Amino acid sequence: MTIKIQTQLTYIPVYLGDLELRFDVSDDSVINFRQEALNIKKEMDEIEVSSNQDEALEQAKNALKRGFDTFFGEGTFEKVYELSPSVFIVMEYFKQITSALEKELRNRGFNPSTEEKAQKYLSDKK
């Protein structure tokens, strides 16, 4: 008797135009994604467009760069910004991508409560 199980992709492909991004679905990556996405959203919400628009754009760029590079690897932000050289457009991409990734993670069973249970189980084993 032979048992054959098809392995699953260890990443979620994300297409932005012709650019393919790959989101790693390792446990650490998923936990980091959820924490960092919230941090970046909070940071973006706190940016004030005051009289110094250049500074506000630079802050938004830095937050988006950290997000894209954290989730998809170093240099990803530059590739995305090259496709659409507008912070506002890239910000919209980021919102759509993070929302879609969260939905896909839930569909794959990466529910926050499941992760918390797994973390508690692992902590108890140590």
Beta strands, then each sheet from edge to edge (+ up, - down):
strand 1: 11-16
strand 2: 19-24
sheet 1: 1+ 2-
end
